[in-house]
């Protein structure tokens, strides 16, 4: 995590120049960020693969959350968001799926 915090701190010092969108300095920082992100992704993927059945469980959970969000959007559209119950379900579905996507 220290590497991620360091990359974030360095990104705050960068000043954007529209005439020079990707100078070598920025390319190097982006490459370092992508390598760091890929390392974390591989670690998580290897951990998930090492637990039997966890990958399919996560896939099923994701599909269920997406279905819940779709249905809540559909109900929200048909009722025009007038029902408090539909608004609650819609907001909950959006929040859960948004949080899941953020964590992934």
C-alpha positions as CSV (number, residue, x, y, z in Angstrom):
1,X,0.0,0.0,0.0
2,X,2.9,2.4,0.5
3,X,3.7,2.3,-3.2
4,X,0.1,3.3,-4.0
5,X,0.2,6.1,-1.5
6,X,3.5,7.3,-2.9
7,X,2.1,7.2,-6.5
8,X,-0.9,9.2,-5.4
9,X,1.2,11.8,-3.6
10,X,3.4,12.2,-6.7
11,X,0.3,12.6,-9.0
12,X,-0.9,15.6,-6.9
13,X,2.3,17.5,-7.8
14,X,1.9,17.1,-11.5
15,X,0.8,20.1,-13.5
16,X,-1.1,19.3,-16.7
17,X,0.1,21.0,-20.0
18,X,-2.3,20.6,-22.9
19,X,0.5,21.1,-25.4
20,X,2.5,18.2,-24.0
21,X,-0.1,15.6,-23.0
22,X,2.2,12.6,-22.3
23,X,5.8,13.7,-21.6
24,X,8.2,10.9,-20.7
25,X,7.9,11.7,-17.0
26,X,4.1,11.1,-17.1
27,X,4.6,7.9,-19.2
28,X,7.0,6.5,-16.6
29,X,4.5,7.3,-13.7
30,X,1.6,5.7,-15.6
31,X,3.8,2.6,-16.3
32,X,4.7,2.3,-12.6
33,X,1.0,2.7,-11.7
34,X,-0.1,0.1,-14.1
35,X,2.6,-2.4,-13.0
36,X,1.5,-1.8,-9.3
37,X,-2.2,-2.3,-10.2
38,X,-1.5,-5.4,-12.2
39,X,0.6,-6.9,-9.3
40,X,-2.3,-6.4,-6.9
41,X,-4.8,-7.8,-9.4
42,X,-2.7,-10.9,-10.0
43,X,-2.3,-11.4,-6.2
44,X,-6.1,-11.2,-5.7
45,X,-6.8,-13.4,-8.7
46,X,-4.3,-16.0,-7.4
47,X,-5.9,-15.9,-3.9
48,X,-9.4,-16.3,-5.4
49,X,-8.2,-19.2,-7.5
50,X,-6.6,-21.0,-4.5
51,X,-10.0,-21.2,-2.7
52,X,-12.2,-23.9,-4.4
53,X,-15.6,-22.6,-5.4
54,X,-14.8,-19.0,-4.5
55,X,-14.6,-17.8,-8.2
56,X,-18.0,-19.2,-9.1
57,X,-19.5,-17.8,-5.9
58,X,-18.2,-14.3,-6.7
59,X,-19.4,-14.6,-10.3
60,X,-22.9,-15.6,-9.1
61,X,-23.0,-12.9,-6.5
62,X,-22.0,-10.3,-9.1
63,X,-24.7,-11.6,-11.5
64,X,-27.3,-11.4,-8.7
65,X,-26.4,-7.9,-7.8
66,X,-26.5,-6.8,-11.5
67,X,-30.0,-8.4,-11.8
68,X,-31.1,-6.7,-8.7
69,X,-29.9,-3.3,-10.0
70,X,-31.5,-3.9,-13.4
71,X,-34.9,-4.9,-11.8
72,X,-34.8,-1.9,-9.5
73,X,-34.1,0.4,-12.5
74,X,-37.0,-1.2,-14.3
75,X,-39.3,-0.8,-11.4
76,X,-38.2,2.8,-10.9
77,X,-38.8,3.6,-14.6
78,X,-42.3,2.1,-14.5
79,X,-43.4,3.9,-11.4
80,X,-41.5,7.0,-12.2
81,X,-39.9,6.8,-8.8
82,X,-43.1,7.7,-7.0
83,X,-43.2,4.7,-4.7
84,X,-41.0,5.1,-1.6
85,X,-40.4,1.3,-1.6
86,X,-39.2,1.4,-5.2
87,X,-36.9,4.4,-4.5
88,X,-35.4,2.6,-1.5
89,X,-34.8,-0.6,-3.5
90,X,-33.4,1.4,-6.4
91,X,-31.0,3.3,-4.1
92,X,-29.9,0.2,-2.3
93,X,-29.2,-1.7,-5.5
94,X,-27.3,1.2,-7.0
95,X,-25.3,1.6,-3.8
96,X,-24.4,-2.1,-3.5
97,X,-23.3,-2.5,-7.1
98,X,-21.4,0.8,-7.1
99,X,-19.5,-0.3,-3.9
100,X,-18.8,-3.7,-5.5
101,X,-17.4,-2.1,-8.6
102,X,-15.3,0.3,-6.6
103,X,-13.8,-2.6,-4.6
104,X,-13.1,-4.7,-7.7
